[in-house]
Amino acid sequence: MTADASTTNEPEPSALQTLLTSTSSASSHPQHLTNLAVQIAHNLEHQHLWTDLRIHNTSPIDSTPLPRPMVSGMPPQRLYIHPDEQIALLQTQKAQGKTGLGEVKAEREWVLPSHLREKWTLRRFAEVFEKVGIMPPSNEDDDEDQEEEEQQTNKWRTKKRVVLATVDDDSTIVYYIVHDGIVKPRQN
C-alpha cells in the first residue's frame, strides 16, 4: 500500500486503472476516447488472445486524424471468411481427400471502440471507413510494403471492415463485424 492510499483509506488502483492513467495521449482525441481504445486493446490481448495490438490516432491513408482512436491487431484465428473463399477452400480440401476448411491464416483487423450509449449512423461509419484501408498496416512506418502485402494476402478481402467493439457500463464488451457496403451472404 502506498502512503497516500493508507492515509485516505482508498484502495489500490486496479491494473486497468493503472494502465489507463499511465497511458499518455499524444493525440488530439478526447481522453475518454483514448481510454476506451486502451480498454478494448487490453480486453483483446488478455481475454481474446490477440497479438500485435496498436492504437492508431491518424489515418494510414492520408495521415489525417481518425474520427477516434482505433485499435488494430492480429486475432488468434480468422474472424471472417468470404463465402466464395469458403467454397474454394472446401473444394481444395475435397480434392485432397480431406474434410473441413483446412488451415486458414488469421488476418490483421481494424477494431472500432465505442460505448453502448453512442448512437452510430451510416454517416459516422462512413467517416471511419473513409480513413482506413482494407487491412490495417502491419508496420506503421512501412506503408508501401503494407500495400504489397495487402494485395498478396487474401484476394477475397475486397471490402473494408471493422470489428465494432461496444463497451457497456458494467465493462461487458461485445464485438460485431461491420462491412463497408453490401457483402454476399454466406450459404447455410
C-alpha positions, 0 to 999 in steps of 0.5 A, a space after each residue: 500500500 502506498 502512503 497516500 492510499 493508507 492515509 485516505 483509506 482508498 484502495 489500490 488502483 486496479 491494473 486497468 486503472 493503472 494502465 489507463 492513467 499511465 497511458 499518455 495521449 499524444 493525440 488530439 482525441 478526447 481522453 475518454 476516447 483514448 481510454 476506451 481504445 486502451 480498454 478494448 486493446 487490453 480486453 483483446 490481448 488478455 481475454 481474446 488472445 490477440 497479438 500485435 495490438 496498436 492504437 492508431 490516432 491518424 489515418 494510414 491513408 492520408 495521415 489525417 486524424 481518425 474520427 477516434 482512436 482505433 485499435 488494430 491487431 492480429 486475432 488468434 484465428 480468422 474472424 471472417 471468411 468470404 463465402 466464395 473463399 469458403 467454397 474454394 477452400 472446401 473444394 481444395 480440401 475435397 480434392 485432397 481427400 480431406 474434410 473441413 476448411 483446412 488451415 486458414 491464416 488469421 488476418 490483421 483487423 481494424 477494431 472500432 471502440 465505442 460505448 453502448 450509449 453512442 448512437 452510430 449512423 451510416 454517416 459516422 461509419 462512413 467517416 471511419 471507413 473513409 480513413 482506413 484501408 482494407 487491412 490495417 498496416 502491419 508496420 506503421 512506418 512501412 506503408 508501401 510494403 503494407 500495400 504489397 502485402 495487402 494485395 498478396 494476402 487474401 484476394 477475397 478481402 475486397 471490402 473494408 471492415 471493422 470489428 465494432 467493439 461496444 463497451 457497456 457500463 458494467 465493462 461487458 464488451 461485445 464485438 460485431 463485424 461491420 462491412 463497408 457496403 453490401 457483402 454476399 451472404 454466406 450459404 447455410 
